[in-house]
C-alpha cells in the first residue's frame, strides 16, 4: 500500500494544502463542495522504469529554509496514527494505492461526507475505506522515521502510532528507557554515553548479521572487519575515586566533610590495590591489555557500592565493607585476587544492605574474562592501551557476550572507546545501515522479518520510510551515492515488503536522482509544486540550487557582498576619473581591486570586472601620457627600438 496523496485542513505551516507523493494520479480537493476529483496523471512515469524489485516509490521534499519540510514528515506520522485515535485529530484525507488489487483507496477523517469524481481515472478502481479498514492497512504498514539532527521534539516526545523512531533524539531516549527497564543502567546515568554504546552494538549486529552474495554492489565501501577498542588511561582516576568515596562517606553531623586519616589511608589502599607496577611486569602484552580493562572494572564496582542512594548510616557501613574486604596481594592470579575481593565484599554487604546485588554484574564480567580468556585480538607495539578485535565467526558469540557485560558495568565510568577506523562519511553510512537493519526481527536462521507489535505480532507487508535531512553530514561524494545505495539496501533488507521512501533534503545532488513529478516544492509554508519548475532528473546542480531551493543567488553571501562592492567602486572611480577628479587617483585601491578580480571564479564576472578596471586605468592617464602613447603608436619599428634603448639607458643612469 503506497501513500499517493494527502490533504490537510490545518497542520503546522500548512492550511488547506494537498501533497502528491506519486506521479500516477492527480488529485484536486474542493473544500467548499467536499469534492475530490481524481484523474490519471498526464506525466505518469511507471516506477518500474526507475525502481526495481519492491521499491514502490521515492519522493523528495525540498524548499527554502523554514518552509515546513520537517513538519510535513511529522504530519504524515500523525495523520497515519489516527487509526488508534491518538494521532492528529484535525481534518484530513489520504489516498493509498493497493498494488496487489490495482485499487485506489481513499480515507477521510473528521470531514464532511466526501464526494469523489473519478471519470478521468480509468486505470484503477477507486474505493472509499472505513476507519476499521484503514486500521487494518496501517497495522500491516511499518512506519520508520530517521533524522540525524538532535531535535528536542524527537528526544522529548514519542511518535504516535507504531513507529520505529530511528531519529537521533528518539534513539537516545529509547535506548536509555529500554536499558533502564532491563536494569542495565540506573535512572541517573548519562543518556548520551549509553546511546554511543548502543550505536556500536547496532553496528555490530549489522556487520555480523547482514550477508548478501552481491554485497559489493550494494555497499559502496569495504565494511570493517576489525573493531578498535581503546581502554582509557587510568591517569587521575584513582585519586578521583578516592575523593568520591571520601566525600560520600566521611561527613560530620552537619553534612560537612571531615578528614579522618585512618579511613583515608584504608580507602587509598583499597583503591590502589590493582595499581601495582610490579604486577604489570609479570604479564605479557596481551594480558596487560586485559588487565587495563579490569582495573577500570574494579574501580567501577567501588563507585557502584559508594553511590549515595541509601541513608547516611547505611553508607558508612557499606564503606566499612569496602575496607574490611581488603587483603594485601600475596601473589598468584591477579584476576582471582580481584574476584576474591568482590566475593568478600558482596558477602559483607548482604549482611547490612539491600544493595549487595549491585556487585553481581562486575563479578560476572570478571569471571567471564577469566573463563574465556577474552577472544581473538591483535595488539600494536605502539598503542599499549588498544586491542584490535577481528570480526570473524569464532569471535562473534564471544564478543557479543563481552559487549553485553560491558554495557551492564560501564555506567559509573565509560572506560572503553570503540571505533572502526572509517572516515566520517563511511561512519555515517554505517550508522544508516545499522539503524535500518535494526528494524528487522531476525530469527535464529538469520532471516529478517518486519513486524508491528500490538497485543500480538503483526507481520508487515508495507514499509513507509521517512528520512529528514537525508544529506546532513554527508560529503558530496557520499551524496552522489546516497539515493542509489539507499534504494539498493532497503530493497534487499525489506525484501518481503513493498517500500515507499519520502525524504527531505537541502542537496541538489540528491534531487538530481528523482524526476520532477516526484518532488514536492515548499515555499514559505505553501506547496509550490504546481508552479513551473525545471526538470530535476540528471539536472545540473546550479539550476537545482536556484530553482528547487528558491535561491536568488548561488554564491556565498560574503563573496557576493565583496564582489558587489568592487563593482560599485569601479563604476564610481571610472566616473571620477573621466571628470578629472583628483580623488580618483588612488593606486592602492586599484591594486586591491586587481587582487579581488584575480580570485573570482566565475569567468563572466571576472572578465566584466577586468574590462571595468581597464576603463578606470585608461581614464587615469594624463593628456601628456596619452599624447606620448599616440606618438609611439605612429613611430616606425626602427624608431620604436631607438626610443626603447634611450629609455633603458636613462633608467640605468638613474639607478647609478
C-alpha positions in Angstrom: 0.0 0.0 0.0 1.5 3.3 -1.1 0.6 6.8 0.2 -0.1 8.7 -3.0 -1.9 11.8 -1.8 -2.5 13.7 1.5 -4.8 16.7 2.1 -4.8 18.5 5.4 -7.0 21.3 6.6 -4.5 22.7 9.1 -1.2 21.4 10.4 1.8 23.5 11.4 2.6 25.8 8.5 0.0 24.3 6.2 -3.6 25.2 5.7 -5.9 23.6 3.1 -3.0 22.0 1.4 -2.6 18.9 -0.7 0.5 16.9 -1.3 1.2 14.4 -4.2 3.6 11.6 -3.4 3.2 9.8 -6.7 3.1 10.7 -10.4 0.5 8.1 -11.2 -2.6 10.2 -10.3 -3.8 13.7 -9.9 -6.0 14.9 -7.1 -7.9 18.1 -6.6 -9.9 18.6 -3.4 -12.5 21.4 -3.2 -13.2 22.2 0.5 -16.4 24.1 -0.3 -18.1 21.2 -2.1 -16.2 18.4 -0.3 -15.4 17.0 -3.7 -12.2 15.1 -4.5 -11.5 14.9 -8.2 -9.2 12.0 -9.2 -7.6 11.5 -12.6 -4.8 9.6 -14.2 -1.7 11.7 -14.4 -0.6 13.1 -17.8 3.0 13.0 -16.7 2.9 9.4 -15.5 6.2 7.6 -15.2 5.8 4.0 -14.3 8.0 3.3 -11.3 9.5 0.0 -12.6 11.3 2.2 -15.2 13.3 3.7 -12.4 13.0 1.5 -9.4 13.4 -2.3 -9.3 12.0 -5.1 -7.2 10.0 -4.0 -4.3 10.6 -0.2 -4.2 7.2 1.3 -4.9 8.2 5.0 -5.0 10.7 7.6 -3.9 9.6 11.2 -3.2 11.8 14.2 -2.3 10.6 17.2 -0.3 12.6 20.4 -0.9 12.2 24.1 -0.3 13.5 27.2 1.3 14.5 27.5 5.0 11.6 27.1 7.4 9.2 26.1 4.6 7.9 23.1 6.6 9.8 20.1 5.3 10.2 18.5 8.7 6.6 19.4 9.7 5.3 17.5 6.6 7.1 14.3 7.6 5.9 14.6 11.2 2.4 15.3 9.9 2.4 12.2 7.9 3.2 10.2 11.0 0.4 11.9 13.0 -2.2 11.5 10.2 -1.5 7.8 9.8 -1.5 7.4 13.5 -5.2 8.2 13.7 -6.1 4.6 13.3 -5.6 4.2 17.1 -7.3 7.5 17.9 -4.2 9.2 19.2 -2.9 10.9 16.1 -3.7 14.2 14.6 -7.4 14.9 15.3 -7.9 17.6 12.7 -9.5 17.2 9.2 -7.5 15.3 6.6 -7.8 12.8 3.8 -5.4 10.3 2.3 -5.3 8.2 -0.8 -3.4 4.9 -1.0 -2.6 2.7 -3.9 -3.1 -1.0 -3.5 -0.6 -2.7 -5.9 -1.9 -6.1 -5.2 -5.5 -5.3 -6.2 -4.7 -2.4 -8.5 -7.1 -0.3 -6.4 -7.0 3.3 -5.2 -8.3 3.6 -1.6 -9.4 6.9 -0.1 -9.7 7.5 3.7 -11.1 10.7 5.2 -11.0 11.8 8.8 -13.3 14.2 10.7 -14.6 15.6 7.4 -17.9 16.1 5.8 -19.2 13.4 3.6 -16.7 13.0 0.8 -17.8 13.1 -2.8 -15.4 11.6 -5.4 -15.3 12.4 -9.1 -13.4 9.6 -10.9 -14.4 9.9 -14.5 -10.9 10.8 -15.5 -9.4 7.9 -13.5 -9.8 5.0 -15.9 -6.8 2.7 -15.0 -7.8 1.6 -11.5 -10.8 1.2 -9.3 -11.4 3.9 -6.6 -13.0 3.0 -3.3 -13.5 4.8 0.0 -12.3 2.9 3.1 -13.7 2.9 6.6 -11.7 3.6 9.7 -11.6 -0.1 10.6 -10.3 -1.0 7.1 -7.8 1.8 7.4 -6.7 0.4 10.7 -6.0 -3.0 9.2 -4.0 -1.4 6.4 -1.9 0.6 8.9 -1.3 -2.4 11.2 0.5 -4.1 8.3 2.5 -1.0 7.4 5.8 -0.3 9.2 6.5 3.4 9.6 10.2 4.3 10.0 11.3 7.8 10.8 15.0 8.8 10.6 16.6 12.2 11.4 20.3 12.7 12.2 19.7 16.1 13.9 19.4 16.1 17.6 16.0 17.7 17.8 14.2 18.4 21.1 10.8 17.2 19.7 12.4 13.8 18.8 14.0 13.5 22.2 11.1 14.6 24.4 8.1 13.2 22.6 7.4 9.7 21.4 5.9 9.4 17.9 2.2 8.5 17.7 1.3 5.1 16.3 3.5 2.1 15.8 6.6 3.9 14.5 10.2 2.8 14.5 11.8 6.1 15.7 15.4 5.9 14.4 16.0 9.6 14.8 19.0 10.7 16.8 16.8 12.1 19.6 14.5 9.1 19.5 17.3 6.6 19.8 18.9 8.4 22.7 15.6 8.4 24.5 14.5 4.8 23.7 18.0 3.3 24.3 18.0 4.9 27.7 14.5 3.8 28.6 14.9 0.3 27.3 18.2 -0.3 29.1 16.7 1.1 32.3 13.8 -1.2 32.1 16.2 -4.1 31.7 18.1 -2.9 34.7 21.3 -2.5 32.6 21.6 1.2 33.7 20.3 3.3 36.6 17.9 6.3 36.2 20.7 8.8 36.8 23.1 7.5 34.1 24.2 9.5 31.1 21.8 9.0 28.2 24.4 10.2 25.6 27.1 7.7 26.7 24.5 5.0 26.8 23.4 5.9 23.3 27.0 5.6 21.9 27.3 2.1 23.4 24.1 1.0 21.8 25.1 2.6 18.4 28.2 0.4 18.4 26.1 -2.6 19.3 23.6 -1.8 16.4 26.6 -1.6 14.0 28.0 -4.9 15.3 24.6 -6.6 14.8 24.5 -5.3 11.2 28.1 -6.4 10.4 27.6 -9.8 11.9 24.1 -10.3 10.7 23.8 -8.9 7.2 25.0 -11.2 4.5 24.5 -10.8 0.8 26.2 -12.6 -2.0 26.5 -9.3 -4.0 27.3 -7.1 -1.1 29.9 -5.2 -3.1 27.2 -3.9 -5.4 25.1 -2.6 -2.5 27.7 -1.2 0.0 29.9 1.4 -1.6 32.9 0.8 0.7 34.6 -2.1 2.3 32.8 -2.9 5.6 35.2 -3.0 8.5 36.3 -6.4 9.8 38.3 -5.1 12.8 37.0 -3.1 15.7 39.5 -0.9 17.5 38.9 -0.9 21.3 40.9 1.6 23.3 41.0 1.5 27.1 41.1 4.9 28.6 44.2 5.6 30.8 43.8 5.3 34.5 45.5 8.7 34.9 44.0 10.7 37.7 41.0 8.4 38.1 42.5 6.7 41.2 42.5 10.0 43.0 39.1 10.8 41.7 37.6 7.5 43.1 39.3 8.1 46.4 37.8 11.6 46.5 34.3 10.2 45.6 34.4 7.6 48.4 35.6 10.1 51.0 33.2 12.9 50.1 30.2 10.5 50.1 31.0 8.9 53.4 33.2 11.0 55.7 30.9 13.7 56.9 30.1 15.2 60.2 26.6 15.6 61.7 26.1 18.8 59.8 26.9 17.2 56.5 30.3 18.9 56.2 33.3 16.8 55.1 35.8 16.0 57.8 39.2 14.3 57.3 39.9 11.0 59.0 43.4 9.9 58.4 42.9 6.2 59.2 39.8 5.9 56.9 41.6 7.9 54.2 44.6 5.6 54.3 42.4 2.5 54.3 40.4 3.7 51.3 43.6 4.7 49.4 44.8 1.1 50.0 41.6 -0.4 48.6 41.5 1.9 45.5 45.2 1.3 44.7 45.1 -2.5 45.2 45.1 -3.1 41.4 47.6 -0.4 40.5 50.9 -2.0 41.3 53.7 -1.6 38.7 55.3 -4.8 39.8 52.2 -6.7 38.8 52.3 -5.4 35.3 55.9 -6.7 34.8 54.6 -10.2 35.3 52.1 -10.0 32.4 52.7 -10.5 28.7 51.5 -7.7 26.4 48.1 -9.3 25.7 47.4 -9.8 29.4 48.3 -6.2 30.0 45.6 -5.1 27.7 43.0 -7.2 29.5 44.2 -6.0 32.9 43.9 -2.4 31.9 40.1 -3.1 31.4 40.0 -5.0 34.7 41.4 -2.0 36.7 38.6 0.2 35.4 36.0 -2.6 36.1 37.2 -2.8 39.7 37.0 0.9 40.2 33.5 1.0 38.7 32.5 -1.7 41.2 33.7 0.5 44.1 31.8 3.5 42.8 28.7 1.4 42.4 28.8 0.5 46.1 29.7 4.0 47.2 26.8 5.7 45.4 24.8 7.8 47.9 21.4 6.0 47.3 21.0 4.8 50.9 20.8 6.5 54.3 24.0 8.0 55.8 24.3 5.3 58.4 24.0 2.5 55.8 26.5 4.2 53.5 29.0 4.3 56.4 28.5 0.6 56.9 29.0 0.0 53.2 32.2 1.9 53.4 33.3 -0.4 56.2 32.6 -3.3 54.0 34.8 -1.9 51.2 37.6 -1.5 53.7 37.1 -4.8 55.5 37.1 -6.8 52.3 40.6 -5.6 51.5 43.6 -8.1 51.9 47.1 -7.4 50.6 48.2 -9.2 47.5 50.1 -12.5 48.2 50.9 -13.5 44.7 49.0 -15.7 42.2 46.4 -14.8 39.6 45.6 -11.1 39.5 42.0 -11.7 38.3 41.5 -14.3 41.0 42.8 -11.8 43.6 40.3 -9.1 42.5 37.5 -11.7 42.1 38.0 -12.9 45.7 37.9 -9.3 46.9 34.5 -8.8 45.3 33.2 -12.1 46.8 34.2 -10.9 50.3 32.7 -7.5 49.6 29.4 -8.9 48.4 29.1 -11.3 51.4 29.7 -8.4 53.8 27.1 -6.2 52.0 24.4 -8.9 52.1 24.5 -8.7 55.9 23.9 -5.0 56.2 22.5 -3.7 52.9 19.8 -4.4 50.3 22.1 -3.3 47.5 24.6 -6.2 47.6 23.4 -7.3 44.1 25.0 -4.2 42.7 28.3 -6.0 42.8 27.0 -9.0 40.8 27.4 -7.6 37.2 31.1 -6.8 38.0 31.7 -10.3 39.3 30.0 -11.8 36.3 32.1 -9.8 33.9 35.3 -10.6 35.7 34.5 -14.3 35.8 33.7 -14.2 32.1 37.0 -12.5 31.3 38.9 -15.2 33.3 36.9 -18.1 31.9 37.0 -17.1 28.2 40.5 -15.5 28.1 38.7 -12.8 26.1 38.8 -13.7 22.4 41.0 -13.4 19.4 42.6 -10.0 19.1 45.7 -8.3 17.9 47.9 -5.7 19.6 50.2 -3.0 18.5 53.6 -2.2 19.9 52.8 1.5 19.6 49.3 1.6 21.1 49.8 -0.1 24.5 46.2 0.7 25.5 44.4 -0.7 22.4 43.3 -4.0 21.1 42.1 -4.9 17.6 39.2 -7.4 17.6 38.6 -9.5 14.5 35.0 -9.7 13.5 35.2 -13.4 12.4 32.7 -16.1 13.1 34.7 -17.5 16.0 34.7 -14.1 17.7 31.0 -13.4 17.0 29.4 -15.0 20.1 32.2 -14.2 22.5 32.3 -10.5 21.5 28.5 -10.1 21.8 28.7 -11.5 25.3 31.6 -9.2 26.1 29.7 -6.2 24.9 26.6 -7.2 26.9 28.8 -7.5 30.1 30.4 -4.1 29.4 27.1 -2.4 28.8 26.0 -3.5 32.3 29.2 -2.3 34.1 30.3 0.8 32.3 27.8 3.4 33.6 29.9 4.6 36.6 32.7 5.4 34.1 32.7 4.6 30.3 36.3 3.2 30.1 36.3 1.8 26.5 36.2 3.7 23.2 35.1 1.8 20.1 36.0 2.8 16.6 36.1 1.3 13.1 38.8 3.4 11.6 36.3 4.7 9.0 36.0 8.2 7.5 33.2 10.4 8.8 31.1 9.7 5.7 31.7 5.9 6.0 30.8 6.0 9.7 27.5 7.9 8.9 26.7 5.4 6.2 27.4 2.5 8.6 25.0 4.1 11.2 22.3 4.4 8.5 22.7 0.7 7.5 22.7 -0.4 11.2 19.6 1.6 12.1 17.7 0.2 9.1 18.9 -3.3 9.9 17.6 -2.9 13.5 14.1 -2.7 12.2 14.2 -6.4 11.3 13.2 -9.1 13.6 16.0 -11.7 12.9 15.3 -15.3 13.7 17.9 -18.0 14.6 18.4 -18.8 10.9 19.3 -15.2 10.2 16.1 -14.4 8.3 14.7 -11.0 8.9 11.1 -10.1 9.0 9.2 -6.9 9.9 6.5 -6.7 12.5 4.3 -4.2 14.3 3.7 -5.0 17.9 0.3 -4.7 19.4 -1.3 -7.3 21.7 0.2 -9.7 19.2 2.9 -9.5 16.5 1.5 -8.5 13.1 3.7 -9.2 10.1 4.1 -6.1 7.8 3.9 -6.2 4.0 4.4 -2.4 3.6 7.2 -0.1 4.7 7.0 3.7 4.7 10.5 5.1 5.3 10.6 8.8 6.2 14.1 10.4 6.3 14.5 14.0 7.3 17.6 16.0 6.3 18.9 13.0 4.4 22.0 14.8 3.1 23.1 16.1 6.5 26.8 15.5 7.4 27.5 13.7 4.1 30.3 14.8 1.9 29.2 15.5 -1.8 31.0 12.2 -2.7 28.5 10.3 -0.5 25.6 12.4 -1.5 26.2 11.3 -5.1 25.9 7.7 -4.0 23.2 8.2 -1.3 19.9 7.5 -3.3 21.4 4.6 -5.2 22.8 3.0 -2.1 19.7 3.6 0.0 17.3 2.1 -2.6 19.5 -1.0 -3.1 19.9 -1.6 0.7 16.2 -1.2 1.7 15.1 -3.3 -1.3 17.3 -6.1 0.0 16.8 -5.7 3.7 13.0 -5.3 3.4 12.6 -7.7 0.6 9.4 -9.2 2.0 7.6 -5.8 1.8 6.8 -3.0 -0.7 8.9 0.0 0.3 8.0 3.7 -0.2 10.6 6.3 0.6 9.9 10.0 1.4 12.9 12.2 2.3 13.7 15.8 2.7 17.0 17.4 1.6 18.9 20.5 1.0 21.1 18.9 -1.5 20.7 19.4 -5.3 22.8 16.3 -5.8 20.1 14.1 -4.1 17.4 16.0 -6.0 19.0 15.2 -9.4 18.3 11.5 -8.8 14.5 11.9 -8.9 12.1 13.1 -11.6 10.3 16.5 -11.1 7.0 14.7 -10.8 8.3 13.1 -7.6 9.4 16.3 -6.0 7.3 18.4 -3.5 8.4 22.1 -3.5 7.6 24.0 -0.4 8.0 27.8 -0.2 7.2 29.7 3.0 4.8 27.1 4.2 3.0 26.8 0.9 3.1 23.8 -1.6 4.6 25.4 -4.7 4.8 22.2 -6.7 2.0 23.3 -9.1 4.2 26.2 -10.4 6.6 25.8 -13.3 9.9 24.2 -12.1 12.9 22.9 -14.0 13.2 19.2 -14.7 15.3 17.6 -11.9 16.4 14.2 -13.1 20.0 14.4 -14.2 19.8 18.2 -14.0 22.9 20.4 -13.3 23.4 21.5 -9.7 23.4 25.3 -10.3 19.9 25.1 -11.8 18.6 22.9 -9.0 20.1 25.3 -6.4 18.3 28.3 -7.7 15.0 26.6 -8.7 14.3 23.9 -6.1 15.7 25.8 -3.1 14.3 29.2 -4.1 17.8 30.9 -4.1 18.1 34.2 -5.9 21.9 33.7 -6.0 24.1 30.6 -5.9 27.2 32.2 -4.3 28.0 32.8 -0.6 26.7 36.0 0.9 30.3 37.1 1.9 31.8 36.7 -1.6 28.6 38.2 -3.2 28.9 41.3 -0.9 32.6 41.8 -1.7 32.0 41.4 -5.5 29.2 43.9 -5.4 31.3 46.4 -3.5 34.1 46.1 -6.0 31.8 46.5 -9.0 30.2 49.6 -7.4 33.6 51.1 -6.6 34.9 50.6 -10.1 31.8 52.4 -11.5 32.4 55.4 -9.2 36.1 55.5 -10.0 35.5 55.5 -13.7 33.1 58.5 -13.5 35.5 60.4 -11.2 38.5 59.8 -13.5 36.5 61.0 -16.5 35.6 64.2 -14.6 39.3 64.8 -13.8 38.5 64.3 -10.0 41.9 64.2 -8.2 40.3 61.9 -5.5 40.1 59.2 -8.1 44.0 58.8 -8.3 44.2 56.0 -5.7 46.6 53.4 -7.0 46.4 51.5 -3.7 42.7 50.8 -4.3 43.4 49.7 -7.8 45.8 47.1 -6.6 43.2 45.8 -4.1 40.6 45.6 -6.9 43.1 43.7 -9.1 43.7 41.2 -6.4 40.0 40.6 -5.8 39.3 40.3 -9.5 42.1 37.7 -9.9 40.4 35.3 -7.5 36.8 35.5 -8.8 35.9 32.0 -10.0 33.0 32.9 -12.3 34.7 33.7 -15.7 31.9 36.0 -17.0 32.0 38.2 -13.8 35.8 38.2 -13.8 36.0 39.3 -17.5 33.4 42.1 -16.9 35.4 43.4 -13.9 38.7 43.3 -15.9 37.1 45.4 -18.6 35.8 47.9 -16.0 39.3 48.1 -14.4 40.9 48.8 -17.8 38.4 51.6 -18.3 39.5 53.2 -15.0 43.2 52.8 -15.8 42.7 54.4 -19.2 40.9 57.3 -17.6 43.8 57.8 -15.1 46.2 58.6 -18.0 47.3 62.3 -18.2 46.9 64.2 -21.5 50.8 64.2 -21.9 50.9 60.4 -21.4 48.1 60.0 -23.9 50.0 62.2 -26.5 53.2 60.1 -25.9 51.3 56.9 -26.4 49.7 58.2 -29.6 53.2 59.4 -30.8 54.7 56.0 -30.0 51.9 54.3 -32.0 52.9 56.4 -35.0 56.6 55.5 -34.9 58.2 53.0 -37.3 59.6 49.8 -35.9 63.2 51.1 -36.1 62.2 54.4 -34.3 60.4 52.4 -31.5 63.6 50.3 -30.9 65.7 53.5 -30.7 63.2 55.0 -28.2 63.2 51.9 -26.0 67.1 51.9 -26.0 67.0 55.5 -24.9 64.6 54.8 -22.1 66.7 51.9 -20.9 69.9 54.0 -20.9 68.2 56.7 -18.9 66.9 54.1 -16.4 70.4 52.7 -15.9 71.8 56.2 -15.2 69.0 56.8 -12.6 69.9 53.6 -10.8 73.6 54.6 -10.7 
